[in-house]
Amino acid sequence: GNAAEHTTAVTVAYKGKMDLALGVAVGSSTQIALFVVPFSVIVGWVCGVDMTLNFQAFDTSVFLLSVFIASGILGDGKTNWFEGIMLVATYAIVAII
């Protein structure tokens, strides 16, 4: 299901309909995040592994920072190379941590 939504986002972005592409991509990512995190906690509970939603302060602040950067970039509907570099750098920081 998620791969089809990402394919749709890329296809409509190629056709120049960026509002629809952003809506599909952000909506798809939100749906996955709202499903995967609670599902992981339930699977951990069934398997006897402690998994909680009690994230450390640093993890929470990094994810909030990435949300603010992404919303700031997506908010005006226009972008440039520097904003792209900021998104890639944020992704790299989150991946390293």
KAGI-V854069 format. One record per backbone hydrogen bond with DSSP energy under -0.5 kcal/mol. NH is the residue of the N-H (numbers start at 0). CO is the residue of the C=O. If there is no record, write none. Layout:
# KAGI-V854069
nh = (NH | NH)
co = (CO | CO)
This chain:
# KAGI-V854069
nh = (4 | 5 | 6 | 7 | 8 | 9 | 10 | 11 | 12 | 13 | 14 | 15 | 16 | 17 | 20 | 21 | 22 | 23 | 24 | 25 | 26 | 27 | 28 | 29 | 30 | 31 | 32 | 33 | 34 | 35 | 36 | 38 | 39 | 40 | 41 | 42 | 43 | 44 | 45 | 46 | 47 | 47 | 48 | 50 | 54 | 59 | 60 | 61 | 62 | 63 | 64 | 65 | 66 | 67 | 68 | 69 | 70 | 71 | 72 | 73 | 74 | 75 | 83 | 84 | 85 | 86 | 87 | 88 | 89 | 90 | 91 | 92 | 93 | 94 | 95 | 96)
co = (0 | 1 | 2 | 3 | 4 | 5 | 6 | 7 | 8 | 9 | 10 | 12 | 11 | 15 | 16 | 17 | 18 | 19 | 20 | 21 | 22 | 23 | 24 | 25 | 26 | 27 | 28 | 29 | 30 | 31 | 32 | 34 | 35 | 36 | 37 | 38 | 39 | 40 | 41 | 42 | 43 | 44 | 43 | 48 | 52 | 55 | 56 | 57 | 58 | 59 | 60 | 61 | 62 | 63 | 64 | 65 | 66 | 67 | 68 | 69 | 70 | 71 | 79 | 80 | 81 | 82 | 83 | 84 | 85 | 86 | 87 | 88 | 89 | 90 | 91 | 92)
